[in-house]
Every structure is written in C-alpha cells, then in structure tokens.
Amino acid sequence: MHFTSEQHLDDGVLEREFTLGEIPGILWTPASAPAPAPLILLGHPPLGLRAMYPRLAGRARRAVADGFAAATIELPGSGDRPRWAAAEQARADLRRAREAGEPVGDEIIDALVLPLVEKSVPEWQAALDALLSLPEIGGPVGYSGGVISIGIRLALADPRISAAVLFAGSLVPAAMFEEARRVTVPLHVLLQWDDEGNDRRAALDLFDAFGSKEKTLHANMGGHSGVPQFAGDAAARFFARHLR
C-alpha cells in the first residue's frame, strides 16, 4: 500500500488516498486516537470513486465520528481503471432492456454482476490485508453498502468480516442466492420500498435466503435516492453493537 496524498478534514478526520498496485483507494481515520480503530469497508456502485466521493466521504465522516476507520477502493473497470469491455457491453444491454420496457433477464444480470464479483472480492481482501497491517487500524471489520452481491461473497469468503450492512436492490444473479444461504454474520439490510430500478420481490426473497441467525430488514418508503437519515442512524447503531 502506497499513500499518495493526505489531508486533515475539519472534523478531526485524516483522509489519505492510496494505491494498492493498480487499485486506487481512500482511507479515513481519526486524526488522533488512543487505540487502533475497528474498520468499516465502504462499498459503492461501479460509478467511479470521483463520482461517488461526496457520498462516500459523508459516510466515512459518520463512521469516524462513531469511532471507526473507514476505507474504500475503486472497483474493476470503473473510474480511472482500464475499461472492461465485457462490463461495458453488459451495461449497454441493461440500458437497452430498460429503455424498451423489457424485463431484465438472467443472462444480462449474470453478465453484469458475476464477473464483477469474481474480480472485486479478491481485491477487497488484498486491501483488507494491507489496511489491517497499519498500526492505527484493528479489528473487527464490517462491510457496508455497494453492490449487494459483492457484500454476499465477501461476507462468505472472508472470516474477518464480522458484520455487514447491505443495500438491497442491486440486480442479483440466481447463483448468489445459494451463497446467501451460507452467510452467517449479523446483517442489517436496507430496502427502499419504491426503488424504481430494482425488483422488490427479489430483494425480499434474497433477505429470506440469508442464513444469518441475526438479520434485520429496514424498509422505508421512497425511491432509490430517498434514503432517510434515520436509516443511516440505525445502521450506525448496528455497527456499534457488532464492531466494538
């Protein structure tokens, strides 16, 4: 891990950009802390860190205020990383289906999501290796948000993930339902009831499939961009219970 920049934000947060090989990322930590902080990995959709920065920074500042460190990395094919032809084609197929008012078939969902999961989860694990080697960061580790299929695979594949907050609604391949049945970490799942771009029934079926003994569904009225502030408060309380 190579740090490329740092700045002190006005609320006692140290923000550092880094690279891990070809992968850019950002780490937020308390500017001063008496002990290593638990870590929350901040997932995000594949729109690029620059585009997602305002939302990610807001989530990170809240995490640091609650006593955590927070980090994120650029997803494959996004931002300044090399374009990924297969992903571009899958996104184009998705746009065409939606513009035509057609159902989004399993073939499009699989092509869009499964390669992203396969490529990104090992990168998240490599980033976690590097982050946990820093003296200012300790366990346990949580995962929050982003593409729900990435969260499923990471929670299943990496025993260092102690709890996860997942944003329901991402297009989910059928194969991920079987992985969800094997997830056992505590889960807090956020669902926007009227999310115009996602299948509510599939989101409910996925929640039912999770094998975790502790799982909570936090459903709110409104569309994709209408997540209420109190939903974030509930997620923060969830992490406070499980990452301390």
Phi, psi and omega in degrees: 000130181237118178281132184250341178197161173209149174211147177266116178281168191280002180240033176076026181248131173263119180251123180233128171274147180215167170234145175234094192065237179268003188262118174281154176202173179224138177237132175242129179222160172300139180299330174214134181214142183284343184210161177303140184265144169299161190240136170244123174275125184262106174282164180200161177289162184281063180248357180099140181298324181297315180293324185272354189305313183303317180289319180296317181296322177296316177296320181294318179299320178296317180298316181294320177299332179272003175098014180251161161268156180221145181211154176215161176226158176287136178281156178303137177077005184245165175058231181270002179283157182305141178298152185236104191302318182297320180292319179298319179294318179296320178295321178296319177297321178296315179300316182297317180297317182290319179294329178276357182070024181265153174295146178275111185283165181300326182296318179293315181299314180299315182293329182281320193257315188299315177297326178296318177297314182299322183277322190276326183298314176300329177290320174300320180293321177295319177297320179296320175306311183292318182295318182287348175278349180281139184294337183274000182235135174227185175270178356283180187235137173241160175238138185223125167076196178080202180289120189297328179294326175295317178299320178298308183297318182293317179296328179281321189274335188241111182293351178284344177282115185265337182196158182215140169254119185244140178263107183292149173124338175302147176300126188242119176298150180302326181297334182286341178295323178293321176295321180300325180296339182261359177282132183236353181289155175302139184231142170235113186250125180259128180231125170272116192298328184249027180300112188292339184259006187223161185265107182299318182298317179295322179296319178292320178296321179294317178301318179297328184285334184304137182273000183295137176289328174250111176213135183235133175255120180251098184257135180229146174293149177121166182274189189301322184265009185257028182296122182286156181300322184292341175292321175294324178297320180295320178296321178297320179293326176299311179294325179299325179288325192254348183243016179256000000 
